Amino acid sequence: MDIKLFGEVFVTLLVIVDPPGMMPIFLALTGPLSARDRHRAAWQAVALALGVIAIFAVAGSTLLDYLHVDLPALQAAGGLLLVLVALELLTGKADDPSQQATSNIALVPLGTPLLAGPGAIVATMLFMQQADGAADITAIAGAIIAVLLAVWVVLRFSGGIVKILRPGGIEVLTRIAGLLLAAIAVQLIADAVAAFVTQYTTAS
């Protein structure tokens, strides 16, 4: 296994996924849930992210070509999904336990597009395209697993923060997380628009 490549992929994906930055969003979405449901949401989100990244690593280019979808379109779609979630957090709709479903939260937005988002998918696809032999592929796969394991550890043990913050603190954190999520969504959409403009300007 190429240790240098492993380190490069690990650092790149770790910066993109940003486990510390994920924590407030995770706590905001799972604050009303029990500790057991919160733990289940953490591993379900990480498992889904691993599956999505693995699929795009192996067949991402082929899949997007078959569907005639450009990477900026995937990025914009992820941004729109995050806008919807951010609005729920900002308006307080995400605080209602009756509206909460652990599996739904784990799948969208935690698993994708937050963990397995456009940035992580594109980076993985680029690393796979540059891979030369089984040793490089093993290094990339190991780095992906290591990053998602780090994410799981952060999310799994974030429950202690819930006890410290209490309901009032969670509500404040939810609004802040909604604002951060909205900013991330706008940035994704803006980057996608810029990529489209650059692509069509270059083509013409």
Secondary structure as GFF3:
##gff-version 3
##sequence-region A 1 204
A	DSSP	alpha_helix	3	17	.	.	.	ID=ss1
A	DSSP	alpha_helix	19	30	.	.	.	ID=ss2
A	DSSP	alpha_helix	35	67	.	.	.	ID=ss3
A	DSSP	alpha_helix	71	91	.	.	.	ID=ss4
A	DSSP	three_ten_helix	93	95	.	.	.	ID=ss5
A	DSSP	three_ten_helix	97	99	.	.	.	ID=ss6
A	DSSP	alpha_helix	102	105	.	.	.	ID=ss7
A	DSSP	pi_helix	106	115	.	.	.	ID=ss8
A	DSSP	alpha_helix	118	130	.	.	.	ID=ss9
A	DSSP	alpha_helix	134	156	.	.	.	ID=ss10
A	DSSP	alpha_helix	159	203	.	.	.	ID=ss11
###
